[in-house]
Amino acid sequence: MIFLGPLYNLLSQLYATKINHFALIKLIVLALDKTIFYFLFFMVIRLIWLMTIRSRRTIKSEASVWLFAFYLILVLMLTTFRNTYFPWNLTLNLHRPLNEINFVFLRETWKMYHAPSRLDFVYNSLGNILCFIPFGFLSPFVFSKKQTFWRVVLAGVIFSVFIEGMQFLLETGVTDIDDVFFNSCGTVIGYFCYWLVMIIRRKTRKTN
């Protein structure tokens, strides 16, 4: 780790033997470390871009772009590029059989629900939903406030399918149609949160 190594070492000393799923904490800290690294590249490229174009976004709109970029990088590091730090370390498995992909809707989720411990069920369902709520919420702010519900949901589905496909090729996770479904649910919830915020803002402006 480049930035969060001392933090991880401290957490490891304090909780490695006390928390059963400490590997999840390691994954999160490592993902944050990589996100900070690649977000710095985004900052440089974005600043160069802003200096070369004539049109300007508002400060709030530009902030949403930066937040959305950080979010996208973090999601990719948590789900897809979890095993490597640099792109040249990636290894594609193009000969992996397609029968390793679960195309049966809710089959694996149903198994996890009836398992002795439902932690995997909660992590897989609720985790995937929460992961994509920011996507549905931030997309209309970043791209256009005229983005329709269906465009945002379609973009969320495409992003989810991309993640699942890369997980399959990189062997960094289980490729499952259920993940796409839960990610899509998160996108829908995120968009409705955006919709509620816009309604509240309009009412506030009218009263003022």
Residue pairs with C-beta under 8 A, 6 or more apart in sequence:
1 8
1 29
1 30
1 33
2 33
2 36
2 37
3 33
3 36
3 37
4 29
4 30
4 32
4 33
4 36
5 33
7 29
8 26
8 29
8 30
8 33
11 25
11 29
12 22
12 26
15 22
15 25
16 22
19 25
21 119
27 78
27 82
28 78
30 77
30 82
31 74
31 77
31 78
31 82
32 74
32 77
34 73
34 77
34 81
34 85
35 70
35 73
35 74
35 77
37 85
38 73
38 77
39 69
39 70
39 73
42 66
42 69
42 70
42 73
43 66
46 65
46 66
46 69
50 56
50 62
57 65
61 141
61 142
64 138
64 141
64 142
65 142
67 138
68 134
68 138
68 139
68 141
68 142
71 134
71 135
71 138
75 131
75 135
75 163
76 163
78 131
79 131
79 163
79 167
79 172
79 173
80 163
80 166
80 167
80 170
80 172
80 173
81 90
81 166
81 170
81 172
82 172
82 173
83 170
83 172
84 90
90 170
91 170
92 169
92 170
93 169
93 170
93 171
94 169
96 168
96 169
96 171
100 168
100 175
101 168
101 175
101 176
101 177
102 108
102 174
102 175
102 176
102 177
102 178
103 177
104 177
105 177
105 178
105 181
106 178
106 181
107 178
108 124
108 174
108 176
108 178
109 121
109 124
109 125
109 178
112 118
112 120
112 121
112 124
113 121
115 121
124 178
124 179
124 182
125 178
125 182
128 178
128 179
128 182
128 183
128 186
129 182
129 183
129 185
129 186
129 189
130 186
131 183
131 186
132 156
132 159
132 160
132 182
132 183
132 184
132 185
132 186
132 187
132 190
133 186
133 187
133 189
133 190
133 193
134 190
135 155
135 156
135 159
135 186
135 187
135 190
136 152
136 153
136 156
136 186
136 187
136 188
136 189
136 190
136 191
136 192
136 193
136 194
137 190
137 191
137 193
137 194
138 190
138 194
139 147
139 152
139 155
139 156
139 190
139 191
140 147
140 152
140 191
140 194
141 194
145 198
149 191
149 195
152 187
152 191
153 184
153 187
153 188
153 191
155 187
156 183
156 184
156 186
156 187
156 188
157 180
157 183
157 184
157 187
159 183
160 179
160 180
160 183
160 184
161 180
163 179
163 183
164 173
164 175
164 176
164 179
164 180
165 175
166 172
167 173
167 174
167 175
168 175
